[in-house]
Amino acid sequence: MAETVLRHQVADVHARTVRPAAVTVRDGRIASIEPTDGPVEPGVLVPGFVDAHVHVESSMLPPWEFARVAMRHGTVASVSDPHEIANVLGEPGVRFMLEDAAGSPFTCWFGCPSCVPATGFETAGATLDADACAKLLDDPGIHYLSEMMNWPGTIAGDPQVLAKIAAAKKRGKRVDGHAPGLRDEQAKAYFARGIETDHECFTLEEARDKAALGVRILIREGSAARNFEALWPMLREHPELCMFCTDDAHPDDLLVGHVDRLLARAVTKGVDPWDALRAATLNPVAHYGLPCGLLRAGDRADFVLVSDLRHFHPQRTWIAGVPVAEGDRSLVPPRASRTPNAFRAATFRASDFFVHAPDACPGTRRVRVHAILAEDGQLVTKRAEDSLVAADGVVDPDPARDLLQVCVVNRHADVPPASAFIRGFGLRRGAIASSVAHDCHNVVAVGCTREAIAEAVNAVFAARGGLAVTAGDGTPPDVLPLPIAGLMSDRPAEEVAAAYAKLSAKARALGSPLRAPYMTAGFMALLVIPALKLSDRGLFDGQKFEFVPAVEC
């Protein structure tokens, strides 16, 4: 019978106390925790951390490799929505995620994607209707219904939406929400359908309103959406309702830190360490029914040795009593992943990206444009009304005024690209392109000229998915291939992070002020987040849920 005894300060999240104790681990579980007056080793044992909402695909790593990195930061589980790969490959994509995670000590608590496609205003690679969702929810590896992004359909009582929620409830499984900006009667109507969480609050007032309805508030800090600064007071006001999540964390950020960083930031703000720990451990474990231990006698032996209850530097992580990470080193070996893919072959010319003025605008003249206004650290956008020159009916971007062209190119079907204009990217030359473009993951590109856009898009298609950047000066584009569904790499995390950081640095060198230009670009196609976004079918108003013209006379 395998037995290990650890002597450290031990945190009890339930009793909100820390005391020196001997923790006896036997056969993967905690046999006993006994107070001790004897010497103990440095550090504090705390329960393992949980990321309460993440799309593993956004790390550009498959589940096995994602877990190897997350465990270094004391994370032992993630509530993972395989929504991204489902939009590309459908149910086989979800099955791939389950397969790739199998055998890992890390708990990838997968949900059933509820919105594939996210809306009827874009083209995905698959559709998961209510029957398909019911089938997935019957799988013991699928534990909840993932974020219900179709809030108009939820409020209006769309039969497919209600059937998906009912299927989860019938099976005793949780239902996650997605309600950006919903307040008052709309919020009441949405959450009255049985939806229990929201990770999309971007103001404290919005979070307070939803908490008053009993909604569990996920405080998100990802690579693009950064809401911690706005929402951290919720940890003081409603510690029983809060959880931490990253939602979308790119590989360079994931290598630096994960939930551990949010714990330290919260305590620095003056949050009680026990309330911060509760959001990272007890609350998600209890809400989702995770199999993770909470550092009590009888629990599975999942815990982290941290430096102290202020900085939370992970020093060693155990899952089921087995050390899985030490310092910044994973003790779990890498493993090869399959590379399922479905990317059509295509080559584009600059002329494929013409933005045509309406027929009523002949000759050379200024035309009015409805431009997307992107903001660093936010998924929500604003609307920028401006003007551009149309020469012989073709409208050109104006990099000098930061009015660039944004395009979405269907990766599944041979249809013309959709184009509009965008402000906030700041590129002075060149273009970037990516097949990570939420939620349908067609190819999104932002650039200063049509020629540069075509070059970047062609590089992504040639790689059958990936990220690309071109200076537009005749030098070859830099590319990070993503052979797994055009979303994830099959290379080690450090290699992927270095390549991603290189591309991001080049985009910034071309003028972009954005901290995460690729992540921000990827969300310019996310129609369910207002105000203006672009799908492969055109410019979309996320507040009115309708298409709008990119250019008017």
LOTORLUM-981282 format. One record per residue: residue in one letter; x, y, z of N, C-alpha, C in turn. Coordinates in steps of 0.02 Angstrom, whole numbers, plus 50000, padded with zeros to 5 digits. Layout:
AXYZXYZXYZ;...
***
This chain:
M500424994150000500005000050000500455006250000;A500435010249945500855016149938500635021449988;E501125024250026500955029250075501495034650076;T501275040950079501725046650083501475051250138;V501935054050177501755058850228502105065550213;L501705070750207501955077550194501835081850255;R502335085650275502265089950333502375097250312;H501835100950311501845107950291501305111650329;Q501275118250320500685121950337500135119650289;V499535118550314498985115850273498385120550277;A498145122550218497575127150214496925123150213;D496465125150255495795122250257495315127550230;V495105126750168494685131850135493995132150167;H493755126550193493095126550225493115130150293;A493625128650333493675131750400494015138550397;R494335140150339494695146450330495255147150382;T495635141750390496195141650437496795138550403;V497385140150428497995136850407498365134650469;R498625128450468498945125750527499485120750505;P499995119850546500495114650530500175107750540;A500285103450491499965096750494500365091750454;A500255085450471500535079850433499975076950390;V500075077150325499575074650277499805067750253;T499415062750268499585055950247499185054150185;V499535052450132499225050650068499315043250057;R498765039850045498795032650035498365030749975;D498675027649926498325025249866497925030849833;G498235036649827497935042149789497435046449827;R497305044749890496835048649929497155050849995;I496855055850025497105058450089496835053950145;A497285050150176497065045650230496945049550294;S497345054650307497255058550368497615065150363;I497375070050402497725076450410497755077650485;E498355077150513498435077450586498845083550605;P498595087650651498995093350675499655090850704;T500165094850697500825092850723501155098850757;D501505097350811501905102450845502625102150823;G502785097150782503475096350759503635100950700;P504255100550677504465104750621504105102850557;V503975107850515503665106550450504095109750396;E504015107450335504385110050278504095116850257;P504485120950223504225127450200503645126650151;G503245131950147502695132150100502025130150131;V501495131350093500815129950116500475125350065;L500165120050089499775115650046499065118550039;V498845119349977498165121749963497845117049912;P497185116949907496865112749856497085114849786;G497075110249739497255111849671496765116749640;F497005120849593496605126149564496195123649504;V495655127249490495205125549435495095131649391;D495175130849326494965135949278494235134249261;A493775138649282493065136949279492745137849211;H493105140549163492845140849094493425142349047;V493565137549004494115138548956493965134648893;H494185137448837494195133848774494925131748764;V495065125448777495755122948773496055124548704;E495635124248652495895125448585496235132248578;S496015137148617496285143848611497005144348636;S497235139348673497935139048692498365136848634;M498045134748579498365131948520498735125448536;L498545122448592498825116048614498265111048622;P498375104748604497875099648617497825098348692;P497295095048715497185094348787497765091548827;W498095086448801498655083448839499195088548852;E499385092348801499925097248809499695103248850;F499075105348840498795110748882498845108848956;A498665102748972498675100449042499375100549069;R499865098449030500555098349053500785105249075;V500565110449039500755117249057500345119749116;A499695118649115499265121149168499455118249236;M499665111949238499845108849302500455112149334;R500885115049293501465118649321501245124549364;H500655127149350500405132949386499925131049441;G499905124649459499475122449513498765120949492;T498605121449428497935119949403497875112349395;V497345109549423497245102349419496635100449377;A496235105549359495625104149320495415110349282;S495065109249227494765114749189494065112549166;V493615117249170492935116249143492985118549071;S493005113749026493235114948957492675114248907;D492555119448869492055119448817492385118248749;P492295112448718492605110948653492225114048594;H491965119948607491545123548559491925125248495;E492575126848501492955129148443493035123548392;I493275117848414493375112348367492705109448343;A492185109948385491525107548363491265111648304;N491405118148303491195122448247491565120848183;V492135117548189492535115848130492395108648108;L492395103948156492355096848138491725093348165;G491315096948204490715093848231490855088848286;E490415083948293490495078948346491175075448344;P491445073648284492115070548284492645074948317;G492565081548312493035085948346492995085448421;V492375085048447492285084148519492585077448541;R492475072248501492755065648517493515065848518;F493815069848472494545070548472494785073348538;M494435078448564494655081548627494625076548684;L494095072548687494035067448738494605062348732;E494745060448671495275055448658495955058148678;D496095064448660496755067248673496875068148748;A496345069748785496405070848857496435064248895;A496225058748865496165052348900496845050248928;G496845048148990497455045749022497845051149058;S497685057449046498025062849082497795063049154;P498245064349201498015065149271497585071349280;F497655076149236497275082349238496535080949221;T496085084549253495375083749240495155088949188;C495045086749126494725091049076493975089449078;W493585093749110492875092549121492495095449062;F492415091349010492145093848947491385094648949;G491145099748913490435100848905490205099548834;C489555099648825489265098948758489175105948729;P489495107548673489405114148642488675115248624;S488405120848648487685122148640487515126048576;C488005129248546487865133748490488345132448433;V488205127248394488605125648335488145125248275;P488145130248231488535136448236488255141048290;A488655146148307488445150748360487825154648340;T487765156348277487175159848252487015157148182;G486445159248156486265157448088486525162448037;F486975166848058487225172148015487945171047992;E488185164847999488875163247981488905155947960;T489475153947931489545147147906490045143347949;A489825137947979490265133548017490385127147977;G490815122848005490945116547972490475111047993;A490025112648040489575107448066488985110848101;T488485106748116487905108948155487765103648208;L487665106048270487455101648324486755103848346;D486245100048324485565101848344485405098748412;A484785099348433484585096948499484685089348505;D484545085648452484635078348455485375076548463;A485805080148426486525078848431486775080648501;C486525086048529486725088048597486495082848648;A485885080348640485635075248686486085069048684;K486295067148624486735061448616487405062648652;L487685068548643488315070048677488225070248753;L487675073048776487555073448848487465066648880;D487305061648840487265054748865487945051748878;D488465054848847489155052248855489405053848925;P489665048948962489915050349029490505055049031;G490815056248973491365060948970491145068148958;I490495069248949490215075948938489795077649000;H489985083149034489725084249101489245090049109;Y489165094249059488725100049065488565102748996;L488075107148991487925110648929488325117148928;S488745117848878489185123648875488805130048860;E489155135548865488865142248863488335143148809;M487735145048831487175146248785487235153348759;M487545153948700487685160548672487085163648636;N486615159448618486035161948582485535164948632;W485725170848659485285173848709484625176348680;P484605178948617483945180648590483485174648585;G483765168948561483355162848556483145160248624;T483585160948674483425158848742482835162748769;I482875169348763482335173648788481685172448751;A481745171648684481145170848643480845163848647;G481195159248679480935152448685481025148248622;D481585149248586481725145248527481705137748545;P481325133748508481235126648527481895122748531;Q482365124048485483005120548487483395122448550;V483405128848566483755131048626483465127848688;L482805128148694482485125348754482575117848758;A482585114448700482685107248701483385105348725;K483885109348707484565108048730484615109048806;I484325114448831484335115648903483965110148940;A483385108148913482995102848945483385096248945;A483755094848892484135088548889484665088448944;A484985094148957485485094449010485155093549078;K484605097149089484265096749153484005089649167;K483755086449116483485079649123484035074949148;R484645076149127485205071849145485575074249207;G485305079349239485605081949300486255085549289;K486315088649230486945092049213486845099649211;R487375103249228487365110449232487285113749164;V487065120049165486985123949103487365130549111;D487845131649069488245137749071487945143249028;G488065149449049487795155249014488305159348977;H488045164048938488455168648898487985174448882;A488025179748923487535185148917487865191948921;P488275193648871488655199948874488195206048874;G488235209948928487865216148931487135215548947;L486875209548956486155208848971486015211449041;R485495215649047485305218549111484545218249118;D484315219649177483605220749192483165215049167;E482635216649130482145211549111482435206449063;Q482885208549019483205203748974483605198549014;A483995200849063484385196249104483925191549143;K483395194149171482935189949209482635184549164;A482435186449104482125181649059482625176349037;Y483245178449025483765173749002483915168549057;F484065170849117484265166249170483685162249198;A483065164749186482485160849208482405154349170;R482765153549114482735147349076483145141749107;G483465143049164483855137849197484595138449186;I484815144049160485525145349149485835147949214;E486435145549230486685146449299487315150749306;T487675151949252488315155549257488365160849203;D488845165349213489015170049160489745172149168;H490105171749112490815173849112490915179949068;E490375183249048490425188749001490315195649031;C490265196249096490165202849127490785207149114;F490665213249091491245217649081491195224049122;T490665224749163490635230149212490425227349279;L490615230749332490435228549399489685228849409;E489365233949383488645234749391488275228849359;E488505226849300488195221149267488265214849309;A488865213749337488985207749378488545207949441;R488475213849471488055214449531487325212749515;D487085215249458486395213849438486285206349430;K486755202949398486685195849386486755191849451;A487205194049494487275190649558486635191149599;A486285196649592485645197449628485135192349605;L485225189549545484795184349519485035177349539;G485595177149577485875170749597486345167649547;V486535171549496486985169049443487695168649470;R488045163249454488745162549473489165166549424;I489585170949451489975175649410490675172949402;L490875171849340491545169749324491965175849307;I492475177149346492915182849336493455180649285;R493405183649226493815181449169494435185849160;E494995182549150495605186049131495965181649081;G495835182849016496145179048963496655183048926;S496815180948865497315184548826497015190648791;A496375190548775496055196348743495565199648791;A495115195648820494605198448866494895198548936;R494955204548963495265205449029494785209349073;N494415205749113493895208849153494045208849228;F494635206449248494795205949319494765212749353;E495055217849323495085224449354494375227149368;A493915225749323493225228149332492845224149384;L492985217649388492545213249426492815210849494;W493455212149510493735209149570493335210849634;P493005216749639492625217949701492075212749714;M491875209049663491375203849673491625198549722;L492285197649725492575192749772492435194649844;R492365201049857492195203449923491445203349935;E491075205349883490345206249891489965199649888;H490185195149844489835188749835490335183049827;P490745181749879491255176549872490955169649858;E490325168649879490005162149869489815160849796;L489815166149755489595165449685490165165849635;C490765167549657491315169049610491745163049593;M491985162949531492485158249509492965162049463;F493555159149453494045162049406494035158149341;C494145161649286494215158149223494665162249176;T494945158749126495335162249075494965162749009;D494505158048996494105158048935494535156648874;D494975161248856495415160348798496105162748817;A496565158148829497255159948847497735157348794;H498095161848763498575159948711499205156948743;P499605153248704500145149248734500675153248771;D500835159248747501355163048782501115165248851;D500475167048857500205168848922500165162748967;L499965157048940499885151048980500545148749009;L501095149648973501735147649000501935151949060;V501705158049062501895162749116501475161549179;G500835160149171500415159349229499705157549210;H499315155549261498635153349249498205155949308;V497825151649340497405153749395497825156349453;D498425153949461498875156249515498975163749512;R499015166549453499115173849447498495177649471;L497905174949458497295178349479497235178249555;L497435172849586497435172649659497885178049688;A498485178649662498955183649688498695190649676;R498405191949618498145198549604497565200349650;A497145195449664496575196749708496805198749778;V497285195049805497525196549872497875203349873;T498245204949820498565211549815498045217149818;K497445215849791496915220849792496595221549862;G496765217049907496475217249973495935212149985;V495825207549937495335202249946495605197349998;D495165194950041495345189850090495605183650053;P496195181150072496475175250036495985169350034;W495565168750086495105163050087494555163950035;D494345170150024493845171349972494145170149903;A494765172249894495105171049830495195163549818;L495425159949869495515152649862494855149149848;R494325151649879493665148649868493475149049794;A493615154749762493445155649691493855151049647;A494455149249669494905145149629494835137649642;T494475135949695494445128849715493745126549733;L493515128449792492885125849819492285127349773;N492215133449751491615135249712491545131349648;P492065131049605491975127049544491915119549557;V492275117049606492225109849621491515108149643;A491225112349685490545111049710490025112049655;H490095117349615489585118849565489565113549510;Y490145111749485490155107049428490215099749448;G490295098449513490365091549535491015088449513;L491545092449511492195089949489492455084649538;P492825079749513493085074449557493695076549597;C493885082949593494495085349625494415085549701;G494955083949736494955084449808495035091649832;L494815092849894494855099549924495265099449988;L495735094849991496215094450045495875092950112;R495455087750110495135085150170495255077650174;A495245074950234495315067750242494775064150201;G494985059350162494525055550119494505058050048;D494725064350035494715067049968495275064049925;R495175064449860495725062849815496295067749830;A496905065449826497485069449848497705074149792;D497305079449780497465084649731497635090949769;F498255093049767498435099149804499075102049776;V499215108149798499785111949773500175114649833;L500825114249829501255117549878501415124449849;V501175129649884501305136549862501765139949913;S502065145449890502535148949932502205151749995;D501615154649987501245157650042500555159350017;L500135162250060499455163850040499395171150017;R499935173749992499915180449962500145180149889;H500705176849878500985176649810500775170349772;F500625164949808500375158649778500835155849725;H501495156549734501945153649685501925146049690;P501705142449639501675135149643502385132249643;Q502505127749690503155124549695503115117149676;R502545114049691502445107149672501695105749670;T501495101649622500785099949613500695092449614;W500195090149652500025083049654499315081949629;I499205076749592498525074549573498475067149590;A497965065349628497875058449652498505055949686;G498835060449724499415058549763500055057949725;V500045059149660500635058449618500885065449599;P501525066949610501785073449587501745073949511;V501455079449486501375080449414501765086449389;A501995090749434502385096549414502805098849472;E503395101349456503845103949507504165110249479;G504055115849514504295122249487503975123549420;D504385125349370504115126449303504215120449259;R504275114549289504405108449252503825103549260;S503565101149204503055096049206503365089249216;L503065085249259503305078449272502925073349230;V502445075849190502065071549144502385071949075;P502565066349044502915066648980502465069048924;P502755071948872502355073948813502085067848777;R501585068948735501285063448698501055066048630;A501145062048578500955064148511500195064448505;S499955069248465499235069948452499095068748379;R498495066248365498265065948296498165073048269;T498105073548203498005080148173497405080148126;P496795079248153496205079648110496135086648080;N495935086948018495905093447984495385093147929;A495105098947913494625099547857494695106647831;F495165107747786495315114447761495345114047685;R494905117747651494905117347579495525120547550;A495725118347491496275121347454496025127547418;A496375133047424496165139247391496755144047387;T496745148147334497225153547326496845159847306;F497045165447336496675171647326497115177047295;R496785181447258497115187247228496885193547265;A497265198747256497075205047288496375207247267;S496205206047204495545208147180494975204547214;D495115198747245494585195247282494365199047344;F494765203947364494615207647425494385214847411;F494155216047350493855222647335493255223847381;V493215229947408492605232247442492265237047394;H491685235047370491335239047319490845243847352;A490875249947329490375254847349489705253147316;P489155255247346488505253947313488475257047243;D488055254047201487995256547132487795263847130;A487475266247183487255273147185487825278047199;C488445275347207489025279547222489525279047164;P489385281747105489835280947048490445285547053;G490955283947012491535288347007491975288147069;T492355293547078492795294247136492485299147184;R492355296947244492035301147294492135298147363;R491975301947414492015299347482491355295847499;V491425290147531490835286347552490855285347627;R490265284147656490215283147727490325275747744;V490725274347795490855267447815490645266447888;H490375260547901490225258347969490805253847990;A491275256548028491875252848045491825249748115;I492135243948122492195240848188492735244648227;L492585246248289493085249348333493305244248385;A493905241548375494175236548420494525239948479;E494455236848538494775239548598495205234148630;D495805236148650496265231348680495975228548745;G496005222048752495775218848814495025217848819;Q494665218948764493935218248765493705214048705;L493195210048716492865206448661492335210848629;V492025215248670491525219748643491875224848599;T491525227048548491775232348504491285238148503;K491485243548474491045249248464490985250548389;R490565255248372490445257048302490785263748288;A491195263948236491525270148216491255272248148;E490925277948146490675280648083491215285148053;D491395283947990491915287947959491815287847884;S492305290447848492245290647775492905288347743;L492845285447683493425283347645493315285147572;V493845285047533493805286647462493625280447422;A493125281047379492955275847332493185278047263;A493645274447233493895276047166493615270947118;D493205273347071492875268847022492505263247058;G492185264947112491755260147147492105255647195;V492765256247203493145251947250493395256247307;V493255254047368493425257847428494095255347456;D494565259947467495225258147492495285259647566;P495655255447604495795257047674496265263147679;D496315265847738496735271747749497145270747812;P497735267447807498135266047866498345272247904;A498425277847870498625284047904498115286147956;R497475284347946496955285947994496725279748033;D497125274548029496965268348063496275265648043;L496115266247980495525263047951495765257547905;L495825251547933496095245947896495535241647869;Q495705237047826495215232347799495225225947840;V494635223447857494575217147892494175212447848;C494385206147844494065201247799493945194747836;V493425191247817493315184447840493215180047779;V493615174747775493625170347717493385163447738;N492875160947705492595154347721493115148947707;R493255144947758493745139547750493445133147723;H492765132847719492425126747701492165126747629;A491965132647604491625132947539491935138447496;D491875137447431492155142247383491665147947372;V491695152847416491265158747412491695164947419;P491475170747394491885176747399492005178747472;P492585181547488492715184047555492255189747573;A492125190647637491745196347662492255201447687;S492115207847675492575213147696492205218947727;A492555222347772492305228447803492915232447824;F492815237247869493375241347892493395241447968;I493995242647994494105242048066494605247248089;R494485249648149494935254448181495165251548248;G495785252848266496045250448330496635245748323;F496755243148262497315238548253497975242148241;G497955248048213498545252248209499085250148161;L498985244948122499505242948074499655248648026;R500295249748014500505254847965500675251747898;R500825245347898500955241647837500835234247850;G500755230547795500695223347801500005221047822;A499975214747845499335211647864499465205647908;I498955203847947498965197647986498355193547966;A498395186947973497835182647959497855176648006;S497265173848021497225168348069496615164048055;S496705157448063496135152848059495835151648128;V496085155048179495775155148246495345161348247;A494705160548229494245166248222493575164148249;H493455165848310492855163648347492215166148313;D491695161848310491685155148337491725149848281;C491595151848220491595146948166492285145448139;H492765149748155493455148748137493575148348062;N493235152848026493445154347959494075158747966;V494375160547911495005164247915494865171747919;V495135175047970495055182147978495725185547961;A495685191347930496295195047912496175202447923;V496685205847944496675213147951497305215847917;G497215220747872497805223247837497735230147808;C498305232547785498335239447758498195239647684;T498315234147649498185233847577497875227147560;R497525226947504497235220647481497785215647463;E498335218047436498885213547417499175210047479;A499275213947532499545210947593499045206047624;I498405207747622497895203247649497895196747611;A497915197047544497925190947504498525186647520;E499105189847530499705186047546499655182447613;A499395185947663499325182847729498805177247728;V498235178447696497715173347691497965167147654;N498315168147600498585162447562499075158347604;A499465161647646499925157947689499545153547738;V498985155947764498575151947811498265145947774;F497995147147715497695141647677498215136547656;A498815138747638499345134147618499545129547675;A499515132147737499685128247796499105123947820;R498525124447787497915121047810497735123247881;G497825129647892497665132647956498275135147993;G498195140948024498755143648063498695151148069;L499245154248090499295161448096499845163848049;A499745169748020500245172347974500295179947981;V500875182547965500985189747964501445191247906;T501285196547870501715198847815501825206247820;A502435208347804502585215447803502365218747738;G502175214547688501945217247624502505220347584;D503125218247597503705221147562504065216147518;G503745210547504504055205447462504405199847500;T504515200747564504805195347604504265190247620;P504445183847626503945178647639503595179847706;P502955178147710502605178747774502895174047827;D502845175947889502985171447945502345167747962;V502395161247974501805157047984501895152448044;L501375151848084501335146648135500805141748113;P500995135848088500495130848066500105128048125;L499455126848114499035123848165498675117848132;P499015112248127498755106548089498155103048120;I498035103948185497455100848216496855105448207;A496455103948157495835107648142495955115048126;G496575116848111496725123948100496695127948163;L496695124648221496615127848286497205126548333;M497495120648328497995118548377498615115748341;S499185116448375499815113848350499935106948380;D500345103048346500555096548373501265096948400;R501515103048411502195104048436502185105548511;P502755105048545502775106548617502585113748632;A502325114848692502065121348711502575126848704;E503195125548725503715130748722503845132848650;E503845128148604503955129648534503375133748505;V502765131748523502175135348498502165142448527;A502315143048592502305149648623502825154248593;A503415151648578503945155748549503745158148479;A503455153648439503235155548372502675160648374;Y502215159548420501655164348428501905171148450;A502365171248498502635177548522503005181248466;K503355177448424503715180448368503225183848320;L502675180448303502185183348258501865189548289;S501695189148354501385194848387501865200848388;A502505199548400502995204848401503065208048333;K503035204048280503085206848213502475211148197;A501885208848219501285212948208501345219648244;R501615219448304501715225848340502235230148306;A502755226948279503265230748243502985234048180;L502445231148153502115234148095501635239648115;G501595240948181501205246748203500645245248253;S500455238848262499885237448305500055238848378;P499625242648413499735243848485499435238448529;L499095233548500498725228548538499195223748573;R499015222048634499415217248672499375210348639;A498785208448616498685201848585498335202848518;P498695205048466498355206648403497995200748371;Y498275194648377497945188848347497315186948385;M497355187148451496755185548490496205190648476;T496395197048473495895202148459495595201148390;A496015199848340495765198648272495285192748272;G495445187548309495015181648309494325182948335;F494255187948379493595189548406493215194548364;M493505196948311493135201548267492615197848226;A492625191248228492115187248194491615184148242;L491645186148306491195183248357490555187248360;L490055185048322489445189048313489035189948376;V489095185248423488665185548482488915190748533;I489475193948520489725199348563489645205848525;P489245210648551489135216948515489765221248516;A489795226748476489225229248438489275227048365;L489815228648330489905226548261490425221048257;K490275215948217490745210548202490655208648129;L491105204448104491095202448033491085194848028;S490585192147992490585185047977490775184047904;D490795177747883490955176347813490395178547766;R489835180847796489265183147756489165190647758;G489555194247800489495201447800489555204547869;L489495211247871489535215047933488895214147973;F488975213048039488405210948080488355215348142;D487745217548155487595221448215487375216548270;G487805215748322487675210848374487155213148424;Q486925219348421486395221748465485715220748433;K485675222148368485045221248332484985214148302;F485545210448301485575203748271485355203948198;E485685208248160485545208748088486155211448052;F486185210047987486725212547946486635220047933;V487195223447927487185230547909487695231747853;P487595236747812488075238047758488735240647785;A489275238447754489935241047774490045248047745;V489745249347687489855255647651489185258347628;E489085264847636488495268247610488705274747576;C488285277247531488435283547499488375289347548;
***
